[in-house]
């Protein structure tokens, strides 16, 4: 699949796009403008995230929200559909967990999603590659808060 080509996720009506930005003015576009120029200031338009990610993730915008990868955006679309159907509630993006031991801040773990299903709290992270830092933070969050992070 080419970057920038819309693709549909399942039966949902949400398209996943690569975004384009105008560096001269605060304009962003879902599709590439004609001739690659901003219609407002006529400046050149560049793709969002033209710098290659370390693990090859392609930044994607869904519902006006920028996600770090297509996989994360796909997980959001699925969770949003479940929330709309009433299966889950309280979907939160980017919840933070401050890890403190003996009064000292060790780190802050920022998950991708948090939601409630049948009265139980779930925390999910869209993972393509499990880095050593992620593995350590996952264990720390589990030890301090008793939360098992789901890898989506």
Secondary structure as the mmCIF struct_conf table of DSSP 4:
data_model
#
loop_
_struct_conf.conf_type_id
_struct_conf.id
_struct_conf.beg_label_comp_id
_struct_conf.beg_label_asym_id
_struct_conf.beg_label_seq_id
_struct_conf.end_label_comp_id
_struct_conf.end_label_asym_id
_struct_conf.end_label_seq_id
TURN_TY1_P TURN_TY1_P1 UNK A 3 UNK A 4
STRN STRN1 UNK A 7 UNK A 8
TURN_TY1_P TURN_TY1_P2 UNK A 10 UNK A 11
BEND BEND1 UNK A 13 UNK A 13
HELX_LH_PP_P HELX_LH_PP_P1 UNK A 14 UNK A 14
STRN STRN2 UNK A 15 UNK A 16
STRN STRN3 UNK A 17 UNK A 17
STRN STRN4 UNK A 20 UNK A 22
BEND BEND2 UNK A 23 UNK A 26
STRN STRN5 UNK A 28 UNK A 29
BEND BEND3 UNK A 30 UNK A 31
HELX_LH_PP_P HELX_LH_PP_P2 UNK A 32 UNK A 33
HELX_RH_3T_P HELX_RH_3T_P1 UNK A 34 UNK A 36
STRN STRN6 UNK A 37 UNK A 37
TURN_TY1_P TURN_TY1_P3 UNK A 39 UNK A 41
STRN STRN7 UNK A 44 UNK A 44
STRN STRN8 UNK A 45 UNK A 47
TURN_TY1_P TURN_TY1_P4 UNK A 48 UNK A 49
BEND BEND4 UNK A 51 UNK A 51
HELX_LH_PP_P HELX_LH_PP_P3 UNK A 52 UNK A 53
TURN_TY1_P TURN_TY1_P5 UNK A 54 UNK A 55
STRN STRN9 UNK A 60 UNK A 62
TURN_TY1_P TURN_TY1_P6 UNK A 63 UNK A 64
STRN STRN10 UNK A 65 UNK A 67
BEND BEND5 UNK A 68 UNK A 69
HELX_RH_AL_P HELX_RH_AL_P1 UNK A 70 UNK A 84
TURN_TY1_P TURN_TY1_P7 UNK A 85 UNK A 86
BEND BEND6 UNK A 87 UNK A 87
STRN STRN11 UNK A 89 UNK A 93
BEND BEND7 UNK A 94 UNK A 94
STRN STRN12 UNK A 96 UNK A 101
TURN_TY1_P TURN_TY1_P8 UNK A 102 UNK A 103
STRN STRN13 UNK A 104 UNK A 110
BEND BEND8 UNK A 112 UNK A 112
STRN STRN14 UNK A 113 UNK A 117
TURN_TY1_P TURN_TY1_P9 UNK A 118 UNK A 119
STRN STRN15 UNK A 120 UNK A 125
BEND BEND9 UNK A 128 UNK A 129
HELX_RH_AL_P HELX_RH_AL_P2 UNK A 132 UNK A 145
HELX_LH_PP_P HELX_LH_PP_P4 UNK A 148 UNK A 148
STRN STRN16 UNK A 149 UNK A 151
#
